[in-house]
Amino acid sequence: MSAKHNIVGGLVLACLAMPPMVNAQDSSDRAVDQYQCKDVMRDSGANRDVAIAFLHGFLLGKSGRLQFNVDDLHKQTDAFVERCLNNPTEKAMDAMAAVKQ
């Protein structure tokens, strides 16, 4: 496994270990599509980076592809942030899927 795969895998695992962004009374089960752009954008630093990396990894896994281009991920991340700033109530997963097309 390459270093690139290890980085993405590590970020996905870190994201799964993050505390949920909901009320304490809610169940600990989460659906990826429940998060809106504003939920991701409200985070900062490493938490936002991990959430974005998770979305990249989730959609990569869903596509069945095993390879990715790091430069493309950087461009897609920038496009995702811009899209989310302009569309805060869009589902984060939908926004990421749109910038990956």
ChimeraX commands (.cxc) that place a marker at each C-alpha (Angstrom):
marker #1 position 0.00,0.00,0.00 radius 0.5
marker #1 position 1.39,3.42,-0.94 radius 0.5
marker #1 position 1.96,6.37,1.39 radius 0.5
marker #1 position -0.94,8.20,-0.31 radius 0.5
marker #1 position -3.33,5.38,0.58 radius 0.5
marker #1 position -2.02,5.34,4.15 radius 0.5
marker #1 position -2.68,9.07,4.53 radius 0.5
marker #1 position -6.26,8.82,3.27 radius 0.5
marker #1 position -6.89,5.70,5.33 radius 0.5
marker #1 position -5.50,7.39,8.43 radius 0.5
marker #1 position -7.67,10.45,7.87 radius 0.5
marker #1 position -10.77,8.31,7.43 radius 0.5
marker #1 position -10.02,6.45,10.66 radius 0.5
marker #1 position -9.41,9.75,12.45 radius 0.5
marker #1 position -12.73,11.06,11.17 radius 0.5
marker #1 position -14.55,8.01,12.44 radius 0.5
marker #1 position -13.01,8.59,15.87 radius 0.5
marker #1 position -14.19,12.21,16.00 radius 0.5
marker #1 position -17.04,13.04,18.33 radius 0.5
marker #1 position -20.37,13.51,16.55 radius 0.5
marker #1 position -21.63,17.02,15.76 radius 0.5
marker #1 position -25.09,16.57,17.32 radius 0.5
marker #1 position -26.87,16.72,20.65 radius 0.5
marker #1 position -25.83,14.30,23.39 radius 0.5
marker #1 position -29.35,12.86,23.48 radius 0.5
marker #1 position -29.14,11.63,19.87 radius 0.5
marker #1 position -28.09,8.12,18.89 radius 0.5
marker #1 position -24.42,7.60,18.03 radius 0.5
marker #1 position -25.38,6.27,14.58 radius 0.5
marker #1 position -24.80,8.77,11.77 radius 0.5
marker #1 position -25.60,8.97,8.08 radius 0.5
marker #1 position -23.07,10.64,5.83 radius 0.5
marker #1 position -25.82,12.47,3.98 radius 0.5
marker #1 position -27.13,14.17,7.11 radius 0.5
marker #1 position -24.28,16.71,7.16 radius 0.5
marker #1 position -24.70,20.01,5.36 radius 0.5
marker #1 position -21.93,22.20,4.01 radius 0.5
marker #1 position -22.36,24.56,6.94 radius 0.5
marker #1 position -21.59,21.69,9.36 radius 0.5
marker #1 position -18.23,21.10,7.66 radius 0.5
marker #1 position -17.45,24.80,7.26 radius 0.5
marker #1 position -18.16,25.55,10.93 radius 0.5
marker #1 position -15.23,23.32,11.87 radius 0.5
marker #1 position -11.73,24.65,11.50 radius 0.5
marker #1 position -8.21,23.36,11.15 radius 0.5
marker #1 position -7.70,19.63,11.47 radius 0.5
marker #1 position -11.38,18.87,12.13 radius 0.5
marker #1 position -12.41,20.44,8.82 radius 0.5
marker #1 position -9.51,18.76,7.02 radius 0.5
marker #1 position -10.55,15.37,8.37 radius 0.5
marker #1 position -14.20,15.88,7.40 radius 0.5
marker #1 position -13.19,16.84,3.85 radius 0.5
marker #1 position -10.76,13.91,3.62 radius 0.5
marker #1 position -13.53,11.61,4.81 radius 0.5
marker #1 position -15.83,12.83,2.03 radius 0.5
marker #1 position -13.08,12.30,-0.55 radius 0.5
marker #1 position -12.46,8.78,0.76 radius 0.5
marker #1 position -16.14,7.92,1.05 radius 0.5
marker #1 position -16.84,8.87,-2.56 radius 0.5
marker #1 position -13.64,7.19,-3.78 radius 0.5
marker #1 position -14.68,3.98,-2.04 radius 0.5
marker #1 position -18.22,4.27,-3.35 radius 0.5
marker #1 position -16.86,4.58,-6.90 radius 0.5
marker #1 position -14.87,1.35,-6.50 radius 0.5
marker #1 position -11.69,3.04,-7.69 radius 0.5
marker #1 position -8.44,2.38,-5.87 radius 0.5
marker #1 position -6.34,5.17,-7.35 radius 0.5
marker #1 position -6.55,8.94,-7.01 radius 0.5
marker #1 position -4.51,11.98,-7.99 radius 0.5
marker #1 position -3.31,14.17,-5.11 radius 0.5
marker #1 position -3.29,17.33,-7.25 radius 0.5
marker #1 position -6.90,16.66,-8.26 radius 0.5
marker #1 position -7.85,16.21,-4.58 radius 0.5
marker #1 position -6.36,19.61,-3.76 radius 0.5
marker #1 position -8.31,21.27,-6.59 radius 0.5
marker #1 position -11.51,19.47,-5.62 radius 0.5
marker #1 position -11.05,20.52,-2.00 radius 0.5
marker #1 position -10.73,24.18,-2.98 radius 0.5
marker #1 position -13.82,23.88,-5.20 radius 0.5
marker #1 position -15.73,22.12,-2.39 radius 0.5
marker #1 position -14.93,24.89,0.11 radius 0.5
marker #1 position -16.05,27.58,-2.36 radius 0.5
marker #1 position -19.23,25.67,-3.18 radius 0.5
marker #1 position -20.04,25.17,0.50 radius 0.5
marker #1 position -19.45,28.84,1.31 radius 0.5
marker #1 position -21.94,29.74,-1.43 radius 0.5
marker #1 position -24.43,26.95,-0.60 radius 0.5
marker #1 position -24.34,26.33,3.18 radius 0.5
marker #1 position -27.50,24.21,3.29 radius 0.5
marker #1 position -26.42,21.84,0.50 radius 0.5
marker #1 position -25.61,18.34,1.68 radius 0.5
marker #1 position -21.84,18.09,2.04 radius 0.5
marker #1 position -21.76,14.76,0.23 radius 0.5
marker #1 position -23.67,16.23,-2.73 radius 0.5
marker #1 position -21.33,19.22,-2.87 radius 0.5
marker #1 position -18.26,16.98,-2.90 radius 0.5
marker #1 position -19.80,14.71,-5.55 radius 0.5
marker #1 position -20.51,17.77,-7.73 radius 0.5
marker #1 position -16.92,19.03,-7.63 radius 0.5
marker #1 position -15.58,15.56,-8.44 radius 0.5
marker #1 position -17.45,15.43,-11.79 radius 0.5
marker link #1:1,2 radius 0.2
marker link #1:2,3 radius 0.2
marker link #1:3,4 radius 0.2
marker link #1:4,5 radius 0.2
marker link #1:5,6 radius 0.2
marker link #1:6,7 radius 0.2
marker link #1:7,8 radius 0.2
marker link #1:8,9 radius 0.2
marker link #1:9,10 radius 0.2
marker link #1:10,11 radius 0.2
marker link #1:11,12 radius 0.2
marker link #1:12,13 radius 0.2
marker link #1:13,14 radius 0.2
marker link #1:14,15 radius 0.2
marker link #1:15,16 radius 0.2
marker link #1:16,17 radius 0.2
marker link #1:17,18 radius 0.2
marker link #1:18,19 radius 0.2
marker link #1:19,20 radius 0.2
marker link #1:20,21 radius 0.2
marker link #1:21,22 radius 0.2
marker link #1:22,23 radius 0.2
marker link #1:23,24 radius 0.2
marker link #1:24,25 radius 0.2
marker link #1:25,26 radius 0.2
marker link #1:26,27 radius 0.2
marker link #1:27,28 radius 0.2
marker link #1:28,29 radius 0.2
marker link #1:29,30 radius 0.2
marker link #1:30,31 radius 0.2
marker link #1:31,32 radius 0.2
marker link #1:32,33 radius 0.2
marker link #1:33,34 radius 0.2
marker link #1:34,35 radius 0.2
marker link #1:35,36 radius 0.2
marker link #1:36,37 radius 0.2
marker link #1:37,38 radius 0.2
marker link #1:38,39 radius 0.2
marker link #1:39,40 radius 0.2
marker link #1:40,41 radius 0.2
marker link #1:41,42 radius 0.2
marker link #1:42,43 radius 0.2
marker link #1:43,44 radius 0.2
marker link #1:44,45 radius 0.2
marker link #1:45,46 radius 0.2
marker link #1:46,47 radius 0.2
marker link #1:47,48 radius 0.2
marker link #1:48,49 radius 0.2
marker link #1:49,50 radius 0.2
marker link #1:50,51 radius 0.2
marker link #1:51,52 radius 0.2
marker link #1:52,53 radius 0.2
marker link #1:53,54 radius 0.2
marker link #1:54,55 radius 0.2
marker link #1:55,56 radius 0.2
marker link #1:56,57 radius 0.2
marker link #1:57,58 radius 0.2
marker link #1:58,59 radius 0.2
marker link #1:59,60 radius 0.2
marker link #1:60,61 radius 0.2
marker link #1:61,62 radius 0.2
marker link #1:62,63 radius 0.2
marker link #1:63,64 radius 0.2
marker link #1:64,65 radius 0.2
marker link #1:65,66 radius 0.2
marker link #1:66,67 radius 0.2
marker link #1:67,68 radius 0.2
marker link #1:68,69 radius 0.2
marker link #1:69,70 radius 0.2
marker link #1:70,71 radius 0.2
marker link #1:71,72 radius 0.2
marker link #1:72,73 radius 0.2
marker link #1:73,74 radius 0.2
marker link #1:74,75 radius 0.2
marker link #1:75,76 radius 0.2
marker link #1:76,77 radius 0.2
marker link #1:77,78 radius 0.2
marker link #1:78,79 radius 0.2
marker link #1:79,80 radius 0.2
marker link #1:80,81 radius 0.2
marker link #1:81,82 radius 0.2
marker link #1:82,83 radius 0.2
marker link #1:83,84 radius 0.2
marker link #1:84,85 radius 0.2
marker link #1:85,86 radius 0.2
marker link #1:86,87 radius 0.2
marker link #1:87,88 radius 0.2
marker link #1:88,89 radius 0.2
marker link #1:89,90 radius 0.2
marker link #1:90,91 radius 0.2
marker link #1:91,92 radius 0.2
marker link #1:92,93 radius 0.2
marker link #1:93,94 radius 0.2
marker link #1:94,95 radius 0.2
marker link #1:95,96 radius 0.2
marker link #1:96,97 radius 0.2
marker link #1:97,98 radius 0.2
marker link #1:98,99 radius 0.2
marker link #1:99,100 radius 0.2
marker link #1:100,101 radius 0.2
view
